Amino acid sequence: MSAAVASFQGPNRIVIVPVLKEVELFRVVNVERPHHPGLVLDLTSNYERQARPRRVERFYSILHMAVSTFTTREAACQLVERFPGIGTHVVRLRLPGGAGFCVDAPPKGAHRSLWGAPVQLAACVVDVAPA
Amino acid sequence: MTHGIFTSTGNLVAWFESEQDALAALAELARDEPEAADEVAAIPFDNDGKACGPAVKGSALLPKAA
């Protein structure tokens, strides 16, 4: 067993499901309007930003490819309150079913990892509000 | 309560069941990439999944220069 495998830390499996019916999710961003040119970058995963994978991302590249969202605006705003450098605004994403988007299905909590092309995700933003 | 490590890009790195484990992992990340230690933080979350306490940035866990 290699040292890398021996150092594995993380869940044995992750449940990821396709978005098959419309769902709303909320994401922290740094732009104040839906058509801001910086919005696409704010909806881009650390993988696509070519950031170095950290911890469990070394074993689950799929997690490195996700963007973090929340099931409620309140939960997204709470994250900004606690970690102000993370963003200034919260976007509402209205994701249509059957468009190729996927989310994880954790047993609890408001956080959802979301997979989708950043440009497609940006097209799903229906409003932006200060966090 | 759980603890998440997030990057300043708004993305989750990992969840932890205890603050001790989260801070140990954060310290390791900060040591691995000290130049980016300000860009990662550990944050406690309540059972509803809402951030409920102050973020601890990786830079706070780096050894102080003599």
N, CA and C atoms of all chains as a GROMACS GRO file, in nm:
protein
  591
    1MET      N    1   0.084  -0.119   0.000
    1MET     CA    2   0.000   0.000   0.000
    1MET      C    3   0.089   0.125   0.000
    2SER      N    4   0.060   0.218  -0.089
    2SER     CA    5   0.142   0.338  -0.095
    2SER      C    6   0.115   0.427   0.026
    3ALA      N    7   0.208   0.517   0.051
    3ALA     CA    8   0.190   0.611   0.163
    3ALA      C    9   0.067   0.698   0.141
    4ALA      N   10   0.043   0.733   0.014
    4ALA     CA   11  -0.074   0.818  -0.016
    4ALA      C   12  -0.203   0.747   0.019
    5VAL      N   13  -0.210   0.618  -0.018
    5VAL     CA   14  -0.332   0.542   0.011
    5VAL      C   15  -0.346   0.521   0.161
    6ALA      N   16  -0.233   0.494   0.225
    6ALA     CA   17  -0.237   0.470   0.370
    6ALA      C   18  -0.285   0.594   0.445
    7SER      N   19  -0.264   0.711   0.387
    7SER     CA   20  -0.303   0.835   0.455
    7SER      C   21  -0.446   0.878   0.422
    8PHE      N   22  -0.519   0.792   0.352
    8PHE     CA   23  -0.655   0.828   0.312
    8PHE      C   24  -0.740   0.868   0.432
    9GLN      N   25  -0.803   0.983   0.419
    9GLN     CA   26  -0.898   1.029   0.520
    9GLN      C   27  -1.020   1.078   0.445
   10GLY      N   28  -1.133   1.021   0.475
   10GLY     CA   29  -1.252   1.068   0.407
   10GLY      C   30  -1.360   0.963   0.412
   11PRO      N   31  -1.477   0.997   0.359
   11PRO     CA   32  -1.586   0.900   0.361
   11PRO      C   33  -1.559   0.783   0.267
   12ASN      N   34  -1.619   0.670   0.297
   12ASN     CA   35  -1.602   0.553   0.210
   12ASN      C   36  -1.676   0.571   0.079
   13ARG      N   37  -1.782   0.650   0.084
   13ARG     CA   38  -1.856   0.676  -0.039
   13ARG      C   39  -1.929   0.809  -0.026
   14ILE      N   40  -1.963   0.862  -0.141
   14ILE     CA   41  -2.036   0.989  -0.147
   14ILE      C   42  -2.155   0.968  -0.241
   15VAL      N   43  -2.272   1.012  -0.198
   15VAL     CA   44  -2.390   0.995  -0.281
   15VAL      C   45  -2.412   1.122  -0.363
   16ILE      N   46  -2.415   1.106  -0.493
   16ILE     CA   47  -2.437   1.219  -0.584
   16ILE      C   48  -2.556   1.185  -0.672
   17VAL      N   49  -2.649   1.281  -0.681
   17VAL     CA   50  -2.771   1.254  -0.757
   17VAL      C   51  -2.791   1.362  -0.864
   18PRO      N   52  -2.850   1.326  -0.975
   18PRO     CA   53  -2.879   1.428  -1.077
   18PRO      C   54  -2.998   1.513  -1.032
   19VAL      N   55  -2.995   1.638  -1.073
   19VAL     CA   56  -3.110   1.726  -1.048
   19VAL      C   57  -3.216   1.694  -1.154
   20LEU      N   58  -3.323   1.630  -1.112
   20LEU     CA   59  -3.425   1.585  -1.207
   20LEU      C   60  -3.551   1.670  -1.203
   21LYS      N   61  -3.565   1.749  -1.096
   21LYS     CA   62  -3.675   1.846  -1.095
   21LYS      C   63  -3.620   1.977  -1.039
   22GLU      N   64  -3.686   2.086  -1.071
   22GLU     CA   65  -3.633   2.218  -1.038
   22GLU      C   66  -3.602   2.230  -0.889
   23VAL      N   67  -3.486   2.287  -0.862
   23VAL     CA   68  -3.445   2.306  -0.723
   23VAL      C   69  -3.379   2.443  -0.711
   24GLU      N   70  -3.394   2.505  -0.595
   24GLU     CA   71  -3.326   2.632  -0.568
   24GLU      C   72  -3.214   2.610  -0.468
   25LEU      N   73  -3.098   2.667  -0.499
   25LEU     CA   74  -2.984   2.663  -0.408
   25LEU      C   75  -2.924   2.803  -0.400
   26PHE      N   76  -2.846   2.827  -0.296
   26PHE     CA   77  -2.790   2.960  -0.270
   26PHE      C   78  -2.639   2.950  -0.258
   27ARG      N   79  -2.571   3.049  -0.316
   27ARG     CA   80  -2.426   3.044  -0.324
   27ARG      C   81  -2.368   3.182  -0.291
   28VAL      N   82  -2.264   3.183  -0.213
   28VAL     CA   83  -2.194   3.308  -0.180
   28VAL      C   84  -2.108   3.352  -0.299
   29VAL      N   85  -2.118   3.479  -0.334
   29VAL     CA   86  -2.040   3.533  -0.446
   29VAL      C   87  -1.983   3.670  -0.408
   30ASN      N   88  -1.908   3.725  -0.500
   30ASN     CA   89  -1.848   3.858  -0.479
   30ASN      C   90  -1.900   3.960  -0.579
   31VAL      N   91  -2.011   3.933  -0.642
   31VAL     CA   92  -2.067   4.028  -0.739
   31VAL      C   93  -2.205   4.072  -0.691
   32GLU      N   94  -2.248   4.189  -0.739
   32GLU     CA   95  -2.372   4.246  -0.687
   32GLU      C   96  -2.487   4.244  -0.788
   33ARG      N   97  -2.461   4.185  -0.906
   33ARG     CA   98  -2.570   4.177  -1.004
   33ARG      C   99  -2.554   4.050  -1.088
   34PRO      N  100  -2.665   3.999  -1.143
   34PRO     CA  101  -2.660   3.870  -1.212
   34PRO      C  102  -2.573   3.867  -1.336
   35HIS      N  103  -2.562   3.978  -1.406
   35HIS     CA  104  -2.487   3.974  -1.532
   35HIS      C  105  -2.346   4.030  -1.518
   36HIS      N  106  -2.298   4.035  -1.398
   36HIS     CA  107  -2.161   4.082  -1.374
   36HIS      C  108  -2.061   3.984  -1.437
   37PRO      N  109  -1.958   4.034  -1.504
   37PRO     CA  110  -1.862   3.943  -1.568
   37PRO      C  111  -1.789   3.851  -1.470
   38GLY      N  112  -1.784   3.889  -1.343
   38GLY     CA  113  -1.714   3.805  -1.245
   38GLY      C  114  -1.798   3.691  -1.192
   39LEU      N  115  -1.925   3.686  -1.232
   39LEU     CA  116  -2.014   3.583  -1.175
   39LEU      C  117  -1.969   3.442  -1.212
   40VAL      N  118  -1.927   3.424  -1.336
   40VAL     CA  119  -1.889   3.289  -1.380
   40VAL      C  120  -1.772   3.237  -1.296
   41LEU      N  121  -1.675   3.323  -1.269
   41LEU     CA  122  -1.563   3.279  -1.185
   41LEU      C  123  -1.611   3.243  -1.045
   42ASP      N  124  -1.707   3.318  -0.994
   42ASP     CA  125  -1.760   3.288  -0.861
   42ASP      C  126  -1.836   3.157  -0.856
   43LEU      N  127  -1.869   3.102  -0.970
   43LEU     CA  128  -1.941   2.974  -0.977
   43LEU      C  129  -1.849   2.864  -1.029
   44THR      N  130  -1.720   2.886  -1.015
   44THR     CA  131  -1.619   2.793  -1.067
   44THR      C  132  -1.554   2.717  -0.952
   45SER      N  133  -1.537   2.589  -0.972
   45SER     CA  134  -1.479   2.503  -0.868
   45SER      C  135  -1.330   2.531  -0.850
   46ASN      N  136  -1.280   2.486  -0.737
   46ASN     CA  137  -1.136   2.500  -0.713
   46ASN      C  138  -1.056   2.418  -0.815
   47TYR      N  139  -1.112   2.308  -0.862
   47TYR     CA  140  -1.046   2.226  -0.964
   47TYR      C  141  -1.027   2.309  -1.091
   48GLU      N  142  -1.135   2.372  -1.135
   48GLU     CA  143  -1.127   2.451  -1.259
   48GLU      C  144  -1.042   2.577  -1.241
   49ARG      N  145  -1.027   2.619  -1.118
   49ARG     CA  146  -0.936   2.733  -1.090
   49ARG      C  147  -0.791   2.686  -1.083
   50GLN      N  148  -0.772   2.556  -1.101
   50GLN     CA  149  -0.639   2.494  -1.094
   50GLN      C  150  -0.575   2.510  -0.958
   51ALA      N  151  -0.660   2.512  -0.855
   51ALA     CA  152  -0.609   2.514  -0.718
   51ALA      C  153  -0.559   2.374  -0.682
   52ARG      N  154  -0.461   2.369  -0.598
   52ARG     CA  155  -0.407   2.242  -0.554
   52ARG      C  156  -0.514   2.166  -0.472
   53PRO      N  157  -0.533   2.038  -0.498
   53PRO     CA  158  -0.630   1.965  -0.417
   53PRO      C  159  -0.585   1.953  -0.273
   54ARG      N  160  -0.681   1.963  -0.182
   54ARG     CA  161  -0.649   1.958  -0.040
   54ARG      C  162  -0.720   1.838   0.024
   55ARG      N  163  -0.650   1.770   0.110
   55ARG     CA  164  -0.706   1.661   0.192
   55ARG      C  165  -0.790   1.564   0.110
   56VAL      N  166  -0.919   1.556   0.142
   56VAL     CA  167  -1.002   1.454   0.078
   56VAL      C  168  -1.011   1.475  -0.073
   57GLU      N  169  -0.988   1.597  -0.118
   57GLU     CA  170  -0.991   1.625  -0.262
   57GLU      C  171  -0.881   1.550  -0.337
   58ARG      N  172  -0.777   1.510  -0.265
   58ARG     CA  173  -0.670   1.433  -0.329
   58ARG      C  174  -0.718   1.294  -0.368
   59PHE      N  175  -0.819   1.247  -0.296
   59PHE     CA  176  -0.870   1.112  -0.321
   59PHE      C  177  -1.001   1.114  -0.401
   60TYR      N  178  -1.078   1.220  -0.380
   60TYR     CA  179  -1.205   1.237  -0.451
   60TYR      C  180  -1.193   1.361  -0.538
   61SER      N  181  -1.141   1.345  -0.659
   61SER     CA  182  -1.129   1.462  -0.746
   61SER      C  183  -1.267   1.523  -0.772
   62ILE      N  184  -1.370   1.438  -0.763
   62ILE     CA  185  -1.506   1.488  -0.787
   62ILE      C  186  -1.542   1.599  -0.688
   63LEU      N  187  -1.491   1.588  -0.563
   63LEU     CA  188  -1.520   1.693  -0.464
   63LEU      C  189  -1.445   1.822  -0.497
   64HIS      N  190  -1.328   1.807  -0.556
   64HIS     CA  191  -1.251   1.924  -0.597
   64HIS      C  192  -1.322   1.998  -0.711
   65MET      N  193  -1.409   1.925  -0.782
   65MET     CA  194  -1.478   1.980  -0.900
   65MET      C  195  -1.612   2.043  -0.865
   66ALA      N  196  -1.649   2.042  -0.736
   66ALA     CA  197  -1.781   2.092  -0.696
   66ALA      C  198  -1.773   2.237  -0.650
   67VAL      N  199  -1.886   2.306  -0.652
   67VAL     CA  200  -1.898   2.436  -0.586
   67VAL      C  201  -1.995   2.420  -0.469
   68SER      N  202  -1.968   2.494  -0.364
   68SER     CA  203  -2.050   2.484  -0.244
   68SER      C  204  -2.174   2.571  -0.255
   69THR      N  205  -2.287   2.514  -0.219
   69THR     CA  206  -2.412   2.590  -0.214
   69THR      C  207  -2.486   2.550  -0.087
   70PHE      N  208  -2.596   2.621  -0.062
   70PHE     CA  209  -2.678   2.592   0.056
   70PHE      C  210  -2.825   2.586   0.014
   71THR      N  211  -2.901   2.515   0.093
   71THR     CA  212  -3.044   2.500   0.061
   71THR      C  213  -3.125   2.622   0.102
   72THR      N  214  -3.068   2.710   0.185
   72THR     CA  215  -3.139   2.832   0.225
   72THR      C  216  -3.045   2.953   0.213
   73ARG      N  217  -3.106   3.068   0.187
   73ARG     CA  218  -3.028   3.192   0.183
   73ARG      C  219  -2.967   3.220   0.320
   74GLU      N  220  -3.045   3.191   0.422
   74GLU     CA  221  -2.999   3.218   0.558
   74GLU      C  222  -2.868   3.143   0.587
   75ALA      N  223  -2.860   3.018   0.546
   75ALA     CA  224  -2.738   2.941   0.571
   75ALA      C  225  -2.620   3.000   0.496
   76ALA      N  226  -2.643   3.046   0.372
   76ALA     CA  227  -2.534   3.108   0.296
   76ALA      C  228  -2.490   3.239   0.363
   77CYS      N  229  -2.588   3.317   0.410
   77CYS     CA  230  -2.554   3.444   0.476
   77CYS      C  231  -2.477   3.420   0.606
   78GLN      N  232  -2.514   3.315   0.676
   78GLN     CA  233  -2.444   3.283   0.801
   78GLN      C  234  -2.297   3.254   0.776
   79LEU      N  235  -2.269   3.188   0.663
   79LEU     CA  236  -2.130   3.158   0.630
   79LEU      C  237  -2.051   3.288   0.608
   80VAL      N  238  -2.114   3.384   0.539
   80VAL     CA  239  -2.047   3.513   0.517
   80VAL      C  240  -2.024   3.586   0.649
   81GLU      N  241  -2.124   3.578   0.736
   81GLU     CA  242  -2.111   3.645   0.866
   81GLU      C  243  -1.992   3.590   0.944
   82ARG      N  244  -1.972   3.460   0.935
   82ARG     CA  245  -1.865   3.396   1.012
   82ARG      C  246  -1.730   3.401   0.942
   83PHE      N  247  -1.730   3.409   0.809
   83PHE     CA  248  -1.605   3.410   0.731
   83PHE      C  249  -1.620   3.520   0.626
   84PRO      N  250  -1.608   3.647   0.667
   84PRO     CA  251  -1.642   3.759   0.579
   84PRO      C  252  -1.563   3.761   0.447
   85GLY      N  253  -1.442   3.710   0.447
   85GLY     CA  254  -1.362   3.714   0.325
   85GLY      C  255  -1.415   3.626   0.214
   86ILE      N  256  -1.515   3.549   0.243
   86ILE     CA  257  -1.564   3.449   0.147
   86ILE      C  258  -1.653   3.510   0.039
   87GLY      N  259  -1.709   3.627   0.066
   87GLY     CA  260  -1.795   3.689  -0.034
   87GLY      C  261  -1.878   3.801   0.027
   88THR      N  262  -1.954   3.868  -0.060
   88THR     CA  263  -2.031   3.983  -0.015
   88THR      C  264  -2.181   3.966  -0.041
   89HIS      N  265  -2.215   3.882  -0.137
   89HIS     CA  266  -2.354   3.867  -0.180
   89HIS      C  267  -2.390   3.718  -0.189
   90VAL      N  268  -2.518   3.695  -0.200
   90VAL     CA  269  -2.568   3.557  -0.215
   90VAL      C  270  -2.658   3.553  -0.339
   91VAL      N  271  -2.629   3.458  -0.427
   91VAL     CA  272  -2.715   3.439  -0.545
   91VAL      C  273  -2.811   3.324  -0.522
   92ARG      N  274  -2.927   3.338  -0.581
   92ARG     CA  275  -3.024   3.227  -0.584
   92ARG      C  276  -3.010   3.160  -0.721
   93LEU      N  277  -2.983   3.031  -0.718
   93LEU     CA  278  -2.974   2.952  -0.841
   93LEU      C  279  -3.103   2.872  -0.854
   94ARG      N  280  -3.170   2.888  -0.965
   94ARG     CA  281  -3.289   2.804  -0.990
   94ARG      C  282  -3.250   2.705  -1.099
   95LEU      N  283  -3.222   2.583  -1.054
   95LEU     CA  284  -3.169   2.481  -1.145
   95LEU      C  285  -3.282   2.398  -1.204
   96PRO      N  286  -3.292   2.393  -1.335
   96PRO     CA  287  -3.397   2.310  -1.396
   96PRO      C  288  -3.360   2.163  -1.388
   97GLY      N  289  -3.460   2.078  -1.385
   97GLY     CA  290  -3.433   1.935  -1.385
   97GLY      C  291  -3.387   1.889  -1.523
   98GLY      N  292  -3.303   1.786  -1.522
   98GLY     CA  293  -3.263   1.723  -1.647
   98GLY      C  294  -3.165   1.802  -1.731
   99ALA      N  295  -3.096   1.898  -1.671
   99ALA     CA  296  -3.003   1.982  -1.747
   99ALA      C  297  -2.857   1.942  -1.724
  100GLY      N  298  -2.838   1.832  -1.652
  100GLY     CA  299  -2.701   1.784  -1.632
  100GLY      C  300  -2.640   1.824  -1.499
  101PHE      N  301  -2.711   1.904  -1.422
  101PHE     CA  302  -2.659   1.942  -1.290
  101PHE      C  303  -2.672   1.824  -1.193
  102CYS      N  304  -2.577   1.817  -1.101
  102CYS     CA  305  -2.580   1.712  -0.997
  102CYS      C  306  -2.550   1.775  -0.862
  103VAL      N  307  -2.603   1.714  -0.758
  103VAL     CA  308  -2.576   1.757  -0.620
  103VAL      C  309  -2.546   1.635  -0.535
  104ASP      N  310  -2.481   1.659  -0.423
  104ASP     CA  311  -2.463   1.549  -0.330
  104ASP      C  312  -2.590   1.534  -0.245
  105ALA      N  313  -2.596   1.429  -0.171
  105ALA     CA  314  -2.715   1.401  -0.089
  105ALA      C  315  -2.671   1.363   0.051
  106PRO      N  316  -2.624   1.463   0.127
  106PRO     CA  317  -2.576   1.432   0.262
  106PRO      C  318  -2.691   1.397   0.355
  107PRO      N  319  -2.662   1.324   0.462
  107PRO     CA  320  -2.770   1.285   0.553
  107PRO      C  321  -2.827   1.402   0.633
  108LYS      N  322  -2.752   1.510   0.646
  108LYS     CA  323  -2.802   1.624   0.724
  108LYS      C  324  -2.735   1.752   0.676
  109GLY      N  325  -2.788   1.865   0.727
  109GLY     CA  326  -2.724   1.993   0.699
  109GLY      C  327  -2.778   2.062   0.575
  110ALA      N  328  -2.742   2.190   0.561
  110ALA     CA  329  -2.792   2.272   0.452
  110ALA      C  330  -2.693   2.283   0.337
  111HIS      N  331  -2.573   2.232   0.355
  111HIS     CA  332  -2.472   2.242   0.250
  111HIS      C  333  -2.497   2.139   0.140
  112ARG      N  334  -2.482   2.184   0.016
  112ARG     CA  335  -2.488   2.092  -0.097
  112ARG      C  336  -2.371   2.121  -0.190
  113SER      N  337  -2.297   2.020  -0.221
  113SER     CA  338  -2.198   2.032  -0.327
  113SER      C  339  -2.273   2.025  -0.460
  114LEU      N  340  -2.235   2.111  -0.551
  114LEU     CA  341  -2.307   2.123  -0.679
  114LEU      C  342  -2.208   2.109  -0.794
  115TRP      N  343  -2.248   2.032  -0.895
  115TRP     CA  344  -2.166   2.014  -1.013
  115TRP      C  345  -2.241   2.067  -1.135
  116GLY      N  346  -2.172   2.152  -1.210
  116GLY     CA  347  -2.230   2.206  -1.331
  116GLY      C  348  -2.128   2.298  -1.397
  117ALA      N  349  -2.143   2.319  -1.526
  117ALA     CA  350  -2.054   2.410  -1.597
  117ALA      C  351  -2.079   2.552  -1.547
  118PRO      N  352  -1.973   2.627  -1.515
  118PRO     CA  353  -1.993   2.760  -1.459
  118PRO      C  354  -2.082   2.852  -1.543
  119VAL      N  355  -2.066   2.847  -1.672
  119VAL     CA  356  -2.148   2.934  -1.758
  119VAL      C  357  -2.295   2.894  -1.749
  120GLN      N  358  -2.320   2.764  -1.745
  120GLN     CA  359  -2.459   2.716  -1.730
  120GLN      C  360  -2.515   2.755  -1.594
  121LEU      N  361  -2.432   2.744  -1.491
  121LEU     CA  362  -2.478   2.783  -1.358
  121LEU      C  363  -2.512   2.932  -1.353
  122ALA      N  364  -2.427   3.012  -1.416
  122ALA     CA  365  -2.451   3.157  -1.417
  122ALA      C  366  -2.585   3.190  -1.482
  123ALA      N  367  -2.620   3.111  -1.582
  123ALA     CA  368  -2.748   3.133  -1.651
  123ALA      C  369  -2.867   3.099  -1.563
  124CYS      N  370  -2.841   3.026  -1.454
  124CYS     CA  371  -2.950   2.985  -1.363
  124CYS      C  372  -2.967   3.083  -1.246
  125VAL      N  373  -2.885   3.186  -1.241
  125VAL     CA  374  -2.896   3.283  -1.130
  125VAL      C  375  -3.018   3.371  -1.154
  126VAL      N  376  -3.108   3.372  -1.056
  126VAL     CA  377  -3.230   3.450  -1.072
  126VAL      C  378  -3.231   3.577  -0.987
  127ASP      N  379  -3.150   3.582  -0.883
  127ASP     CA  380  -3.135   3.708  -0.812
  127ASP      C  381  -3.007   3.708  -0.730
  128VAL      N  382  -2.967   3.830  -0.695
  128VAL     CA  383  -2.847   3.851  -0.614
  128VAL      C  384  -2.885   3.949  -0.504
  129ALA      N  385  -2.845   3.919  -0.382
  129ALA     CA  386  -2.876   4.010  -0.271
  129ALA      C  387  -2.756   4.019  -0.178
  130PRO      N  388  -2.740   4.131  -0.110
  130PRO     CA  389  -2.630   4.141  -0.014
  130PRO      C  390  -2.643   4.033   0.092
  131ALA      N  391  -2.529   3.982   0.134
  131ALA     CA  392  -2.531   3.875   0.235
  131ALA      C  393  -2.561   3.933   0.372
  132MET      N  394  -2.299   1.908   1.631
  132MET     CA  395  -2.225   2.014   1.562
  132MET      C  396  -2.116   1.952   1.475
  133THR      N  397  -2.095   2.012   1.356
  133THR     CA  398  -1.986   1.969   1.269
  133THR      C  399  -1.897   2.091   1.240
  134HIS      N  400  -1.784   2.065   1.179
  134HIS     CA  401  -1.691   2.173   1.148
  134HIS      C  402  -1.648   2.157   1.002
  135GLY      N  403  -1.661   2.267   0.928
  135GLY     CA  404  -1.623   2.264   0.787
  135GLY      C  405  -1.500   2.347   0.764
  136ILE      N  406  -1.415   2.300   0.674
  136ILE     CA  407  -1.305   2.386   0.628
  136ILE      C  408  -1.344   2.436   0.490
  137PHE      N  409  -1.348   2.568   0.477
  137PHE     CA  410  -1.383   2.632   0.350
  137PHE      C  411  -1.264   2.712   0.299
  138THR      N  412  -1.260   2.730   0.167
  138THR     CA  413  -1.161   2.820   0.108
  138THR      C  414  -1.228   2.955   0.083
  139SER      N  415  -1.146   3.056   0.062
  139SER     CA  416  -1.201   3.190   0.039
  139SER      C  417  -1.274   3.198  -0.095
  140THR      N  418  -1.265   3.094  -0.178
  140THR     CA  419  -1.343   3.091  -0.302
  140THR      C  420  -1.486   3.044  -0.275
  141GLY      N  421  -1.516   3.018  -0.149
  141GLY     CA  422  -1.653   2.978  -0.114
  141GLY      C  423  -1.677   2.829  -0.122
  142ASN      N  424  -1.572   2.751  -0.138
  142ASN     CA  425  -1.590   2.607  -0.156
  142ASN      C  426  -1.543   2.527  -0.036
  143LEU      N  427  -1.618   2.424  -0.008
  143LEU     CA  428  -1.587   2.334   0.104
  143LEU      C  429  -1.468   2.245   0.069
  144VAL      N  430  -1.380   2.227   0.167
  144VAL     CA  431  -1.271   2.130   0.152
  144VAL      C  432  -1.310   1.999   0.218
  145ALA      N  433  -1.358   2.005   0.342
  145ALA     CA  434  -1.391   1.882   0.414
  145ALA      C  435  -1.474   1.914   0.538
  146TRP      N  436  -1.548   1.813   0.583
  146TRP     CA  437  -1.623   1.820   0.708
  146TRP      C  438  -1.552   1.739   0.815
  147PHE      N  439  -1.570   1.781   0.940
  147PHE     CA  440  -1.512   1.708   1.053
  147PHE      C  441  -1.615   1.701   1.165
  148GLU      N  442  -1.608   1.593   1.239
  148GLU     CA  443  -1.702   1.574   1.349
  148GLU      C  444  -1.660   1.651   1.474
  149SER      N  445  -1.532   1.684   1.486
  149SER     CA  446  -1.487   1.754   1.607
  149SER      C  447  -1.403   1.876   1.570
  150GLU      N  448  -1.405   1.973   1.661
  150GLU     CA  449  -1.324   2.093   1.642
  150GLU      C  450  -1.176   2.057   1.641
  151GLN      N  451  -1.140   1.964   1.727
  151GLN     CA  452  -0.999   1.923   1.736
  151GLN      C  453  -0.950   1.870   1.602
  152ASP      N  454  -1.029   1.783   1.540
  152ASP     CA  455  -0.989   1.727   1.410
  152ASP      C  456  -0.983   1.836   1.303
  153ALA      N  457  -1.081   1.927   1.307
  153ALA     CA  458  -1.084   2.034   1.206
  153ALA      C  459  -0.963   2.125   1.219
  154LEU      N  460  -0.929   2.160   1.341
  154LEU     CA  461  -0.815   2.250   1.361
  154LEU      C  462  -0.684   2.181   1.328
  155ALA      N  463  -0.676   2.051   1.356
  155ALA     CA  464  -0.554   1.977   1.320
  155ALA      C  465  -0.538   1.973   1.168
  156ALA      N  466  -0.648   1.951   1.100
  156ALA     CA  467  -0.643   1.948   0.953
  156ALA      C  468  -0.610   2.086   0.897
  157LEU      N  469  -0.669   2.189   0.959
  157LEU     CA  470  -0.642   2.326   0.914
  157LEU      C  471  -0.494   2.361   0.934
  158ALA      N  472  -0.439   2.322   1.046
  158ALA     CA  473  -0.298   2.350   1.073
  158ALA      C  474  -0.209   2.280   0.970
  159GLU      N  475  -0.250   2.159   0.933
  159GLU     CA  476  -0.173   2.085   0.832
  159GLU      C  477  -0.179   2.156   0.697
  160LEU      N  478  -0.298   2.203   0.662
  160LEU     CA  479  -0.313   2.276   0.535
  160LEU      C  480  -0.229   2.404   0.538
  161ALA      N  481  -0.230   2.472   0.650
  161ALA     CA  482  -0.154   2.597   0.662
  161ALA      C  483  -0.004   2.570   0.651
  162ARG      N  484   0.041   2.462   0.712
  162ARG     CA  485   0.184   2.427   0.702
  162ARG      C  486   0.221   2.391   0.559
  163ASP      N  487   0.130   2.320   0.491
  163ASP     CA  488   0.157   2.278   0.352
  163ASP      C  489   0.166   2.397   0.258
  164GLU      N  490   0.081   2.495   0.280
  164GLU     CA  491   0.075   2.612   0.191
  164GLU      C  492   0.068   2.739   0.275
  165PRO      N  493   0.177   2.777   0.340
  165PRO     CA  494   0.170   2.894   0.428
  165PRO      C  495   0.132   3.022   0.355
  166GLU      N  496   0.166   3.029   0.228
  166GLU     CA  497   0.132   3.149   0.152
  166GLU      C  498  -0.018   3.161   0.129
  167ALA      N  499  -0.088   3.049   0.143
  167ALA     CA  500  -0.234   3.050   0.122
  167ALA      C  501  -0.309   3.026   0.252
  168ALA      N  502  -0.240   3.039   0.364
  168ALA     CA  503  -0.302   3.004   0.493
  168ALA      C  504  -0.418   3.095   0.530
  169ASP      N  505  -0.419   3.215   0.474
  169ASP     CA  506  -0.529   3.307   0.502
  169ASP      C  507  -0.654   3.272   0.421
  170GLU      N  508  -0.638   3.184   0.325
  170GLU     CA  509  -0.748   3.153   0.232
  170GLU      C  510  -0.829   3.032   0.274
  171VAL      N  511  -0.792   2.971   0.385
  171VAL     CA  512  -0.868   2.856   0.435
  171VAL      C  513  -0.906   2.882   0.580
  172ALA      N  514  -1.024   2.836   0.616
  172ALA     CA  515  -1.072   2.860   0.753
  172ALA      C  516  -1.162   2.746   0.797
  173ALA      N  517  -1.157   2.719   0.928
  173ALA     CA  518  -1.246   2.620   0.988
  173ALA      C  519  -1.361   2.693   1.054
  174ILE      N  520  -1.481   2.643   1.033
  174ILE     CA  521  -1.602   2.710   1.082
  174ILE      C  522  -1.696   2.606   1.144
  175PRO      N  523  -1.747   2.633   1.264
  175PRO     CA  524  -1.844   2.539   1.323
  175PRO      C  525  -1.983   2.557   1.262
  176PHE      N  526  -2.054   2.447   1.248
  176PHE     CA  527  -2.190   2.448   1.195
  176PHE      C  528  -2.283   2.378   1.293
  177ASP      N  529  -2.403   2.435   1.307
  177ASP     CA  530  -2.500   2.372   1.397
  177ASP      C  531  -2.569   2.255   1.327
  178ASN      N  532  -2.662   2.194   1.396
  178ASN     CA  533  -2.726   2.074   1.340
  178ASN      C  534  -2.818   2.104   1.222
  179ASP      N  535  -2.852   2.233   1.204
  179ASP     CA  536  -2.931   2.271   1.087
  179ASP      C  537  -2.842   2.305   0.968
  180GLY      N  538  -2.710   2.298   0.989
  180GLY     CA  539  -2.619   2.325   0.879
  180GLY      C  540  -2.586   2.471   0.863
  181LYS      N  541  -2.608   2.551   0.968
  181LYS     CA  542  -2.575   2.694   0.960
  181LYS      C  543  -2.446   2.722   1.036
  182ALA      N  544  -2.361   2.807   0.978
  182ALA     CA  545  -2.238   2.846   1.046
  182ALA      C  546  -2.277   2.915   1.176
  183CYS      N  547  -2.217   2.874   1.285
  183CYS     CA  548  -2.264   2.922   1.416
  183CYS      C  549  -2.153   2.973   1.506
  184GLY      N  550  -2.034   2.987   1.454
  184GLY     CA  551  -1.926   3.038   1.536
  184GLY      C  552  -1.820   3.101   1.447
  185PRO      N  553  -1.726   3.168   1.507
  185PRO     CA  554  -1.626   3.240   1.428
  185PRO      C  555  -1.535   3.146   1.349
  186ALA      N  556  -1.492   3.195   1.233
  186ALA     CA  557  -1.397   3.119   1.152
  186ALA      C  558  -1.257   3.131   1.213
  187VAL      N  559  -1.186   3.021   1.210
  187VAL     CA  560  -1.043   3.023   1.246
  187VAL      C  561  -0.965   3.009   1.117
  188LYS      N  562  -0.889   3.111   1.082
  188LYS     CA  563  -0.811   3.104   0.957
  188LYS      C  564  -0.685   3.022   0.978
  189GLY      N  565  -0.642   2.960   0.871
  189GLY     CA  566  -0.520   2.880   0.878
  189GLY      C  567  -0.401   2.961   0.925
  190SER      N  568  -0.398   3.086   0.887
  190SER     CA  569  -0.284   3.170   0.924
  190SER      C  570  -0.272   3.184   1.076
  191ALA      N  571  -0.383   3.169   1.146
  191ALA     CA  572  -0.380   3.182   1.293
  191ALA      C  573  -0.310   3.063   1.357
  192LEU      N  574  -0.291   2.957   1.280
  192LEU     CA  575  -0.233   2.835   1.336
  192LEU      C  576  -0.088   2.816   1.293
  193LEU      N  577  -0.036   2.909   1.215
  193LEU     CA  578   0.104   2.899   1.173
  193LEU      C  579   0.195   2.937   1.291
  194PRO      N  580   0.309   2.870   1.303
  194PRO     CA  581   0.402   2.909   1.409
  194PRO      C  582   0.443   3.055   1.390
  195LYS      N  583   0.451   3.125   1.500
  195LYS     CA  584   0.493   3.265   1.494
  195LYS      C  585   0.643   3.273   1.464
  196ALA      N  586   0.679   3.369   1.379
  196ALA     CA  587   0.821   3.390   1.350
  196ALA      C  588   0.891   3.441   1.474
  197ALA      N  589   1.015   3.395   1.492
  197ALA     CA  590   1.091   3.438   1.611
  197ALA      C  591   1.128   3.585   1.600
   0.00000   0.00000   0.00000
